[in-house]
């Protein structure tokens, strides 16, 4: 109705602790924000391997005050990115910010005409009619897929080849990434495709008996959550934010109560966990990720980056490899510093590679400066 009537304003949707604000400009969606921080186009370009963080930082420093859309246009013009790269990441952005709303079963909503929200989120461009058609199609396909791939946190393993059967070529990129460790979301990031497309490929591979599902380990998921929330509480106290630590504990207990979780915290320690919770392991991961997403978004606004990152830095650096891998896979913490680029599946670049990357960006920027000056 908002799209068809060409209205301008902001639609707010709330489902429990999850929320979205969608801004319309004359019926077109132009901006989306959420309780948990949404990745922007540059974040997604880094995650799928088209750019590296130090390249983005350097390029932005040379173009202070320039809008993201203008920066992306410049990179395409200099052939450092292709239009296809942007289209793929825009699809990933729409999936995260918009299409997931079609899976919300119950929510409260309100539309405020004339009110435009353009902070705390990401700019998007999508026609309302396309949104309805594509969103409805995805819901129909998810209904078919969900009995086999019930969650993006489901892990799969390759089945032994009891009989000779070849993997369809269109599913090979996904099949090659199935390793008994990565979940649907991780496979999608590594393959540079949407979670929806990864789930469809895995559905086909399960049906053809090439792969099979492995539910997340409930004990390890609960252990990770307990370690993470205790680490945040302890670091808040060490950073002299004791009142914020108490607020964090209260919010955790309220979140657990409202979502029927058994976990409880007192004086910074977990006194009861979710081992006996009625929620399945994939449901626990989904709820835990929502809680951390909301908290991380809040921390990024309250504290300087060194503190926001440091709240779980020690836990990650000292955890065993399995816990580290789970933290990367479930994205319980936001890592954007160079020291944690391995969170996106890459090692930190060597000094020579870093210098080469900076030189490439600087060269392109200098050429553009000369062209603009008519040289």
Secondary structure, DSSP 8 states (H G I E B T S, - for coil): -HHHHT--EEEEEEETTEEEEEEEETTEEEEEEESS----HHHHHHHTTSS-HHHHHHHHHTTTT--HHHHHHHHHHTTSS-HHHHHHHHHHHHHHHTGGGGG--S-EEEEEET----SSEEEEEE-HHHHHHHHHHHHHHHHHHTTTS--TT-EEEE---SS-----GGGHHHHTT--SS-BHHHHHHHHTS-HHHHHHHHHHHHHTTSEEEE---HHHHHHHHHHHHHHHHHHHHHTT-HHHHHHHHHHHHHHHHHTT---EEETTEEEE-STT-SS-HHHHHHHHHHHHHHHHHHHHHHS-HHHHHHHHHHHHHHS-HHHHHHHHHHT-S---SGGGGGGGT-----HHHHHHHHHHHHHHHHHHHHHHTT-
